[in-house]
């Protein structure tokens, strides 16, 4: 027996689905449509010293100012809007090479 799968439900499957959705009670009589409450767990988790240090560092960095020079950002934004911003390809290349050298050490 073959069935064409086209995303539409056959009438037999629709009947089974409607019967299942109309009786959402389990064998024990509990309503399966209601959320299940959480149970107490005996599991415990303990962070390593490194994980604790990383959490402290994350909190410290989140509380610190971002270190962004807002005036410089606004000046660059304005020069971009005016079309007067000039890119120095030699300076970009030099900085990329110095970064590459620093990373390879």
C-alpha positions, 0 to 999 in steps of 0.5 A, a space after each residue: 500500500 502506498 501513500 502520497 505525502 503532500 502535507 494534507 491529512 487523510 480523513 482517517 488521520 483527521 479522525 484519530 487526531 480529533 479523538 486524541 485531542 478530545 480526550 487529553 486525559 492520561 490513564 491515571 486521569 490527570 489532565 494532560 492539557 495542564 502544565 506539569 509542576 516542577 519537582 524537587 531535584 537532588 542535582 547540584 552544580 559547583 563551578 570551578 575556580 576558573 568559571 567563578 573567575 570568568 563570571 566575576 570578570 564578565 560582571 566587571 566588564 559589564 559594569 565598566 564604561 565601554 571606552 568608546 570615544 563618542 566625540 570621535 565616532 560622531 565626527 567620523 559619522 559626520 564626515 561619512 555623511 558629508 562624503 569627506 572621510 578619507 581612507 588611508 590604505 597604507 595605514 590600514 595595511 601597516 596596522 594589519 601587518 603589525 597585528 599579524 606580527 603580534 599574533 604570530 609571536 
